[in-house]
Amino acid sequence: MSYQPNADMTDATENPTGPTASDPIHVTDVDDLSRADLAAVLDLAAEYKTAQGRGWTHADLSGLTLGMLFEKPSTRTRVSFETGMTQLGGHAVFLGEDDIQLGNGEPIRDTSRALSRYVDVIMARLFDHADLEELARYADVPVINGLTDDAHPCQTLADLLTIRETVGSFESASATWVGDGNNVAQSFVLGCAMTGIDLTVATPEGFGVDEAVLDRAAELGTAPTIASDPAAAVDDADVVYTDVWVSMGQEAQREERLEAFDPYQVNDELLASAPADASVMHCLPAHRGEEITDAVLEGERSIVWQQAENRLHAQKGLLGWLLG
């Protein structure tokens, strides 16, 4: 373990460069970071991205190990974290449900305390957000939420990096979320509130963002505008963002959801109501023909692949900030 706090900084809340050895920061959602922390992570992510584009390398995490716990399957989360840790000179260990004792009934607190003695940081992709919170409560190393049913902060970091690259200043940016008020939407709401992005959320009745999340956003800065008409919601958006309508574990609700969300598809007709230069984002995987059409996903407005690439850089920024 090699946290090295600044000699002049004994309190993590006073240290803009990262947490102290005795008080690791757990990122269970994006608002576990302060605004200064968030800016530092995004700046470091941008630095790593620039360096990679120029062929430069950073061995900032040489000798350090990331433990990756997965209850849910993943493409972008696993590959971006594992590749990012490798590019920074460290090592990542994949721990699926069949690889560790969680699947055999070991309490989460026991897994957490044991892993804390083997690895320098833990990333967990779990179903129940309460399980992640318990993992963090008993860990002596930073715990990162790689996705739970309630939140996806790592996706939000990549989203914010993409918006900053595309639009420029957060304060001048406007975004519209169209579709399900799911875990990705909820973390995005908080990220927008922290950065000053003007956000509108358009969802069908009964599928909105949790009220507790809206309250947290209001405390952070500004709660999003809530809309029911997607065409009106995108009329001044710099970015139109959507995600799948049927997430893992919701398969039994598929027909109900497809009917409710049908007017919220991101297609050429909807984008005709948006500014001509509005971009389209999707966190992937996409169900083409449901929440987004193939033509839009592959079209010139799409910045989805830039957004997907930024998962790697955002993950590296977060790891570098936590452990550097």
C-alpha positions in Angstrom: 0.0 0.0 0.0 1.6 3.3 -1.0 -0.7 6.3 -0.3 1.7 9.2 0.3 -0.2 12.2 1.6 1.3 15.7 1.2 3.3 16.4 4.4 1.4 19.7 4.7 -2.0 18.2 4.3 -3.3 16.0 7.1 -7.1 16.3 6.4 -8.4 14.7 3.2 -11.0 17.5 2.9 -8.1 20.0 2.6 -6.1 18.1 0.1 -7.1 18.8 -3.5 -4.8 16.2 -4.9 -6.4 13.1 -3.4 -7.2 11.2 -0.2 -4.9 10.6 2.7 -3.5 7.2 3.7 -5.7 6.9 6.8 -9.0 8.0 5.2 -9.5 6.6 1.7 -12.2 8.2 -0.4 -14.9 5.8 -1.6 -16.7 6.8 -4.8 -20.1 5.1 -4.4 -21.7 7.9 -6.4 -20.3 11.0 -8.2 -21.3 13.4 -5.3 -18.9 11.5 -3.0 -16.4 13.8 -4.7 -16.4 17.5 -4.0 -16.6 19.9 -6.9 -12.8 20.4 -6.6 -12.2 16.7 -6.5 -14.4 16.2 -9.6 -12.5 19.0 -11.5 -9.2 17.4 -10.5 -10.3 13.9 -11.7 -11.5 15.3 -15.1 -8.3 17.4 -15.5 -6.2 14.3 -14.9 -8.3 12.3 -17.3 -7.8 14.9 -20.0 -4.0 14.9 -19.3 -3.8 11.1 -19.6 -5.9 11.3 -22.8 -3.6 13.9 -24.3 -0.5 11.9 -23.3 -1.8 8.7 -24.8 -2.6 10.5 -28.1 1.0 11.7 -28.2 2.5 8.3 -27.4 3.5 9.3 -23.9 3.2 6.9 -21.0 2.6 7.3 -17.3 3.7 4.6 -14.7 1.9 6.5 -11.9 0.5 3.3 -10.4 3.5 1.0 -10.8 3.3 -1.9 -8.3 -0.3 -1.2 -7.4 -3.2 -3.6 -7.8 -6.9 -3.1 -8.6 -9.3 -5.8 -7.5 -12.4 -5.9 -9.7 -15.6 -7.5 -8.3 -18.3 -8.3 -10.9 -21.9 -9.6 -10.2 -23.0 -8.2 -13.6 -21.5 -8.8 -17.0 -19.6 -5.9 -18.5 -17.7 -4.8 -21.6 -16.7 -1.2 -21.2 -16.4 -1.2 -17.4 -14.1 -4.3 -17.3 -12.0 -3.4 -20.3 -11.6 0.3 -19.4 -10.5 -0.4 -15.8 -8.2 -3.3 -16.6 -6.6 -1.5 -19.6 -6.4 1.8 -17.7 -4.7 0.1 -14.7 -2.2 -1.6 -17.0 -1.4 1.6 -18.9 -0.7 3.3 -15.6 1.8 0.6 -14.7 -0.4 -1.3 -12.3 -2.2 -4.6 -12.3 -5.9 -5.6 -12.3 -7.4 -8.8 -11.0 -10.9 -9.8 -12.3 -13.1 -11.5 -9.6 -16.3 -12.8 -11.0 -19.1 -14.3 -8.9 -17.6 -17.8 -9.4 -14.1 -16.7 -8.5 -14.7 -15.5 -5.0 -16.6 -16.6 -1.9 -19.4 -14.0 -2.2 -21.2 -16.5 -4.4 -20.8 -19.1 -1.7 -22.3 -17.0 1.1 -19.3 -15.2 2.6 -20.5 -11.9 4.1 -19.5 -8.8 2.1 -17.7 -7.3 5.1 -15.4 -10.3 5.3 -14.6 -10.1 1.6 -14.0 -6.4 1.9 -11.6 -6.7 4.9 -9.6 -9.5 3.2 -9.3 -7.8 -0.1 -8.1 -4.6 1.6 -5.0 -6.5 2.6 -4.3 -7.7 -0.9 -5.1 -4.8 -3.2 -4.8 -1.0 -3.3 -8.2 -0.2 -4.7 -11.4 -2.1 -5.3 -13.9 -1.5 -8.1 -17.2 -3.4 -7.7 -20.1 -3.8 -10.2 -23.0 -5.1 -8.2 -26.8 -5.3 -8.2 -27.7 -3.9 -4.8 -26.3 -0.4 -3.9 -26.5 -1.3 -0.2 -24.0 -4.1 -0.9 -21.6 -1.6 -2.4 -22.0 0.7 0.6 -21.3 -2.2 3.0 -18.2 -3.1 0.9 -16.9 0.5 1.3 -17.8 0.6 5.0 -15.4 -2.2 5.8 -12.7 -1.5 3.3 -9.3 0.1 4.2 -8.7 1.0 0.6 -10.8 3.1 -1.9 -13.9 1.5 -3.2 -15.2 2.6 -6.6 -18.8 1.9 -7.8 -18.5 0.3 -11.3 -22.3 0.2 -11.4 -25.2 -0.7 -9.1 -28.9 -0.6 -9.7 -28.9 3.0 -8.2 -25.9 4.7 -9.7 -23.1 4.6 -12.3 -20.6 7.4 -11.3 -17.8 6.2 -13.6 -20.1 6.6 -16.6 -20.9 10.1 -15.5 -17.2 11.0 -15.3 -16.8 9.9 -18.9 -20.0 11.8 -19.9 -18.7 15.0 -18.3 -15.4 14.7 -20.0 -17.1 14.2 -23.3 -19.4 17.2 -22.8 -16.4 19.4 -21.9 -14.6 18.3 -25.0 -17.6 18.8 -27.2 -19.3 21.9 -25.8 -16.6 23.6 -23.8 -17.6 25.3 -20.6 -20.0 23.4 -18.4 -21.8 26.6 -17.4 -22.7 27.2 -21.1 -23.8 23.6 -21.8 -27.3 22.3 -21.9 -28.2 18.6 -22.0 -31.5 16.6 -22.2 -31.9 13.1 -20.9 -34.6 11.2 -22.8 -36.0 7.9 -21.6 -35.7 5.9 -18.4 -34.7 7.6 -15.2 -32.4 4.8 -14.4 -29.0 4.4 -12.6 -27.1 6.2 -15.4 -29.6 9.0 -15.4 -29.4 9.4 -11.7 -25.6 9.8 -11.5 -25.8 12.1 -14.6 -28.3 14.3 -12.8 -25.9 14.7 -9.9 -22.9 15.3 -12.2 -24.8 18.1 -14.1 -25.8 19.7 -10.8 -22.1 19.7 -9.6 -20.8 21.2 -12.8 -23.6 23.7 -13.6 -24.8 22.0 -16.8 -28.4 23.0 -17.6 -30.2 19.7 -17.6 -33.7 18.7 -18.6 -35.0 15.2 -17.9 -37.9 13.8 -20.1 -39.3 10.5 -18.9 -42.7 8.8 -19.0 -44.8 9.1 -15.9 -43.8 6.5 -13.3 -40.3 6.1 -14.8 -38.6 9.2 -13.5 -35.5 9.9 -11.5 -35.8 9.1 -7.8 -37.0 12.1 -5.7 -34.1 11.6 -3.3 -31.7 12.1 -6.2 -33.5 15.2 -7.3 -33.2 16.5 -3.7 -29.5 15.8 -3.7 -29.1 17.6 -7.0 -30.9 20.7 -5.6 -28.6 20.7 -2.6 -25.6 20.5 -4.9 -26.7 23.4 -7.1 -29.7 23.0 -9.4 -32.2 20.2 -9.8 -33.0 19.3 -13.4 -36.1 20.6 -15.2 -38.6 17.7 -15.4 -40.5 17.3 -18.7 -42.9 14.9 -20.2 -42.7 16.0 -23.9 -39.4 14.9 -25.4 -39.6 17.2 -28.4 -40.0 20.3 -26.2 -37.3 19.0 -23.9 -34.6 18.9 -26.6 -35.4 22.3 -28.2 -32.2 24.0 -26.9 -30.0 21.0 -26.0 -26.4 20.8 -26.9 -26.5 17.1 -26.0 -29.3 14.6 -26.2 -28.6 11.6 -24.0 -30.5 8.3 -23.8 -30.0 4.7 -22.5 -31.8 1.4 -22.8 -35.4 1.1 -21.7 -35.1 -2.4 -20.3 -32.1 -2.9 -18.1 -30.7 -6.1 -16.6 -33.2 -7.6 -14.2 -36.2 -5.8 -15.8 -36.9 -8.4 -18.5 -40.3 -9.2 -17.1 -41.4 -5.6 -17.6 -40.2 -5.5 -21.2 -43.5 -5.2 -23.0 -44.9 -2.6 -20.5 -41.7 -0.6 -20.9 -41.6 -0.7 -24.7 -45.1 0.7 -24.8 -44.5 3.4 -22.3 -41.2 4.6 -23.8 -42.2 4.4 -27.5 -42.7 8.2 -27.8 -39.2 8.8 -26.3 -37.1 7.1 -29.0 -34.1 9.2 -30.1 -34.7 9.3 -33.8 -34.5 11.8 -36.7 -38.0 13.1 -36.0 -37.0 13.9 -32.4 -33.7 15.5 -33.4 -35.6 17.8 -35.8 -36.8 19.6 -32.7 -33.2 20.0 -31.4 -30.6 22.6 -32.5 -28.9 21.6 -35.7 -25.6 21.2 -33.9 -26.9 19.1 -31.0 -24.9 15.9 -30.3 -26.2 12.5 -29.3 -24.9 10.4 -26.4 -25.6 6.8 -25.3 -23.7 5.0 -22.6 -24.0 1.6 -24.4 -24.8 -1.2 -25.0 -27.6 0.1 -27.2 -30.8 -1.7 -28.2 -30.9 -0.3 -31.8 -34.5 0.2 -32.9 -35.8 0.7 -29.4 -34.4 3.7 -27.4 -32.3 4.9 -30.4 -32.4 4.2 -34.1 -29.5 2.8 -36.0 -29.4 5.9 -38.3 -28.9 8.2 -35.3 -26.4 6.0 -33.5 -24.3 5.8 -36.7 -25.0 9.4 -37.8 -22.9 12.5 -37.8 -24.5 13.8 -34.6 -23.4 10.8 -32.6 -20.5 11.2 -30.2 -21.1 7.8 -28.7 -17.8 6.4 -29.6 -15.9 9.4 -28.2 -18.0 8.9 -25.1 -17.1 5.2 -25.0 -13.4 5.9 -25.4 -13.6 8.4 -22.5 -14.5 5.6 -20.1 -10.9 4.6 -20.3 -9.5 8.1 -19.7 -12.0 8.9 -17.0 -11.2 5.6 -15.2 -7.5 6.4 -15.4 -8.2 9.9 -14.1 -10.1 8.5 -11.1 -7.5 5.8 -10.3 -4.6 8.2 -10.7 -6.3 10.7 -8.4 -7.2 8.2 -5.8 -3.8 6.4 -5.7 -1.2 8.7 -7.4 
